[in-house]
Amino acid sequence: MARIVLDEPLAAELKEVAKQSDMTVEAWISEAVKRARWEAQRNKIRDESEWWFAQPLKTRQSFSKFVAVHQREVVDTDDDEQTLINRVRRKYGKTAVLITPIEERSEVRVVNYRFESV
């Protein structure tokens, strides 16, 4: 098992916060890391979405019905959303990649590390 050494003020604060949450320090840190990762992925998807929909409609319409956007670049496209999702998951694993129709939908929801519009 790897060990991380913390300065005492931070270690004491972590112990207190974990105790208030009725958790071990390790469990509290694990949850905090999960929340931080989730938030980072959410922010990435929001950024990718803003970038994608800022592109001219004519540019967006030059792609298949659905696109996958990663690091402000269209990395894959397909007329079948599920086929695209499967390919992107094989290639990028749990990395946040925007999968969206070429035209905006009215609502966005999150499903298993993936943002979907309905």
Protein Blocks (a to p, Z undefined) as FASTA:
>chain_A
ZZddddfklmmmmmmmmmmnopafklmmmmmmmmmmmmmmmmmmmmmmmmmmmpcfklmm
mpcfbdcdeehiafbdcfblklmmmmmmmmnomaccddddfbdcfbdcdeehiacdZZ
